[in-house]
């Protein structure tokens, strides 16, 4: 059985350790694949009792792993505290191969082809700066990568959102 122990919250009295087991990680994966899945469906898929699914969902919610009703995972709550944005300059003939190689990197959360300085933009996570350095080295070894530029996120002020745009569009239809 896989068990992941991470530091969740620290204050003057010390740190609270949270442990996530294989079942909880499989539950999070199932929710990402089907955010509207019912508890009965999840228990069938995972091969456990409904009460087990309910208690694990409450725990994942309480520890902050699940956000927005299970449609989003806070990877920092799973121990990936470093968020970085990497701009990659690529040999254009190798662009598709670089994107395919990035797809195989589990730390790469998002990839966009961009205009301007650089060719590809990635959102990545790491457990610490050494883990990030390892990822950067593997990206630099990819055939077609010329250079990278990395920026570390220090804090999130406005998370990804679509609600203000939708509210504006819904209001525009009333005039």
C-alpha positions in Angstrom: 0.0 0.0 0.0 1.3 3.4 -1.0 1.3 6.1 1.6 2.3 9.7 1.1 3.1 11.8 4.2 3.3 15.5 3.8 3.5 18.6 5.9 0.2 20.4 5.7 0.1 23.3 8.1 2.7 24.8 10.3 2.4 27.4 13.1 4.4 28.3 16.2 3.4 24.9 17.8 4.8 22.8 15.0 3.5 21.1 11.8 0.5 18.9 11.2 1.4 15.9 9.1 -1.3 14.4 6.8 -1.0 11.0 5.3 -2.7 10.1 2.0 -3.0 6.5 1.1 -3.5 4.8 -2.3 -7.3 4.7 -1.9 -7.5 8.5 -1.4 -5.2 9.2 -4.4 -7.4 6.8 -6.5 -10.5 8.6 -5.2 -9.0 12.0 -6.3 -8.2 10.6 -9.7 -11.7 9.2 -10.1 -13.2 12.6 -9.2 -10.9 14.3 -11.8 -12.1 11.9 -14.4 -15.7 12.3 -13.5 -16.4 15.3 -11.2 -20.1 14.6 -11.0 -19.7 11.0 -10.0 -22.1 9.8 -7.3 -20.8 8.2 -4.1 -22.3 4.9 -5.1 -20.5 5.0 -8.4 -17.3 5.9 -6.7 -17.6 3.0 -4.3 -18.2 0.6 -7.1 -15.3 1.9 -9.2 -12.9 1.8 -6.2 -14.3 -1.5 -4.7 -15.0 -0.1 -1.3 -18.1 0.7 0.8 -20.1 3.9 0.3 -19.3 5.0 3.9 -15.6 4.6 3.2 -15.9 6.9 0.2 -17.9 9.4 2.2 -15.4 9.5 5.0 -12.4 9.8 2.7 -14.1 12.6 0.7 -14.7 14.5 4.0 -11.1 14.1 4.9 -9.8 15.2 1.5 -12.1 18.2 1.7 -11.0 19.0 5.3 -7.3 18.8 4.4 -7.7 21.1 1.4 -6.7 18.6 -1.2 -10.0 18.9 -3.0 -11.2 22.3 -4.1 -14.3 23.4 -6.0 -16.4 20.3 -5.2 -13.7 17.9 -6.4 -13.1 19.5 -9.8 -9.7 20.8 -8.8 -6.9 19.4 -6.7 -4.6 21.6 -4.6 -1.3 20.0 -5.4 0.4 22.0 -2.7 -1.8 20.0 -0.2 -0.1 16.9 -1.6 3.4 18.2 -0.9 4.1 20.0 -4.2 4.8 23.5 -2.7 6.8 24.9 -5.5 4.8 26.3 -8.5 6.8 27.6 -11.4 6.2 28.9 -14.9 8.7 27.8 -17.6 9.1 29.6 -20.9 10.9 27.3 -23.4 12.6 28.3 -26.6 12.3 25.4 -29.1 13.7 24.5 -32.5 10.5 24.8 -34.6 11.0 21.6 -36.4 11.0 19.8 -33.0 8.0 21.6 -31.5 5.6 18.7 -31.7 8.2 16.3 -30.3 8.9 18.7 -27.4 5.2 19.0 -26.6 4.9 15.2 -26.7 7.9 14.9 -24.3 6.4 17.4 -21.9 3.2 15.4 -21.9 5.2 12.5 -20.3 6.4 14.7 -17.4 4.0 14.2 -14.4 5.1 17.5 -12.9 3.9 19.5 -16.0 0.4 20.7 -15.3 -0.2 22.8 -18.3 1.4 23.6 -21.7 0.7 26.4 -24.1 2.3 27.4 -27.4 2.8 31.1 -27.2 3.9 34.1 -29.2 6.6 36.6 -28.2 9.6 35.6 -26.3 9.8 31.8 -26.2 7.7 29.3 -27.9 6.1 27.2 -25.2 4.9 28.1 -21.7 4.5 25.5 -19.0 3.0 25.5 -15.5 4.9 23.0 -13.4 5.0 21.9 -9.7 7.7 20.4 -7.5 8.2 19.3 -3.9 11.2 21.6 -3.5 13.8 23.5 -5.5 15.9 20.4 -6.0 12.9 18.6 -7.4 12.3 21.6 -9.7 16.0 21.6 -10.8 15.7 17.9 -11.8 12.6 18.6 -13.9 14.4 21.6 -15.6 17.4 19.4 -16.4 15.1 16.8 -18.0 13.4 19.5 -20.0 16.8 20.9 -21.2 17.8 17.4 -22.3 14.7 17.1 -24.6 15.6 17.1 -28.3 14.7 20.5 -29.7 14.8 22.5 -26.5 17.2 25.5 -27.0 16.8 27.2 -23.6 14.4 27.8 -20.8 13.5 30.7 -18.5 11.9 29.9 -15.1 9.8 32.1 -12.8 8.8 30.9 -9.4 5.3 31.8 -8.1 5.5 33.4 -4.7 1.8 33.6 -3.9 -1.6 33.2 -5.7 -3.8 36.3 -5.6 -6.4 35.4 -8.2 -6.8 31.7 -9.0 -8.1 30.6 -12.4 -11.6 31.9 -12.8 -14.3 32.3 -15.4 -17.1 33.6 -13.2 -16.6 37.4 -13.7 -16.6 36.9 -17.5 -19.7 34.8 -17.4 -21.5 37.3 -15.1 -20.5 40.1 -17.5 -21.8 38.1 -20.5 -25.0 37.2 -18.7 -25.6 40.8 -17.8 -24.8 42.0 -21.3 -27.8 40.0 -22.6 -30.2 42.0 -20.4 -29.6 45.4 -22.0 
